[in-house]
Amino acid sequence: MNSFAEFLAMGGYGFYVWTAYGIALVVLLLNVVLPLLQRKQLLRELALKQKREK
C-alpha cells in the first residue's frame, strides 16, 4: 500500500499533477457535452421555427 501512496504523491508533485489531470478531464468533458447541448437546443429551435411557418 505504501507504493500506492508514493505513486499518488509523485515525489511531492502529486497535487500539481493530479490537478492538471483533473482540469484536462473537465476540458475534455466540456468539449463533448457543450456541443451536444447546443445541437439539442438548435434542433429544438429549428423545430419550433418550422412549426410556426406551417
C-alpha positions in Angstrom: 0.0 0.0 0.0 2.9 2.3 0.6 3.9 2.2 -3.1 0.4 3.3 -4.0 0.7 6.3 -1.6 4.0 7.1 -3.2 2.5 6.9 -6.6 -0.2 9.4 -5.6 2.3 11.7 -4.0 4.5 11.6 -7.2 7.6 12.7 -5.4 5.9 15.7 -3.8 4.4 16.9 -7.1 1.2 14.9 -6.8 -1.1 17.8 -6.1 0.0 19.6 -9.2 -0.1 16.5 -11.4 -3.5 15.4 -10.3 -4.8 19.0 -10.5 -3.6 19.1 -14.1 -5.2 15.8 -14.9 -8.5 17.0 -13.3 -8.5 20.2 -15.3 -7.7 18.3 -18.5 -10.5 15.9 -17.9 -13.0 18.7 -17.3 -12.0 20.4 -20.5 -12.3 17.2 -22.5 -15.7 16.6 -21.0 -16.9 20.1 -21.8 -15.6 19.6 -25.4 -18.0 16.7 -25.7 -21.0 17.9 -23.6 -21.4 21.5 -24.7 -21.7 20.8 -28.5 -24.3 18.1 -27.7 -26.3 20.6 -25.7 -26.0 23.2 -28.4 -27.1 20.7 -31.0 -30.1 19.8 -29.0 -31.1 23.4 -28.5 -30.6 24.2 -32.2 -32.8 21.3 -33.3 -35.4 22.4 -30.8 -35.3 26.0 -32.2 -35.5 24.8 -35.8 -38.5 22.5 -35.0 -40.3 25.5 -33.4 -39.5 27.7 -36.4 -40.7 25.1 -38.8 -43.9 24.6 -36.8 -44.6 28.4 -36.8 -44.1 28.6 -40.6 -46.7 25.9 -41.4 
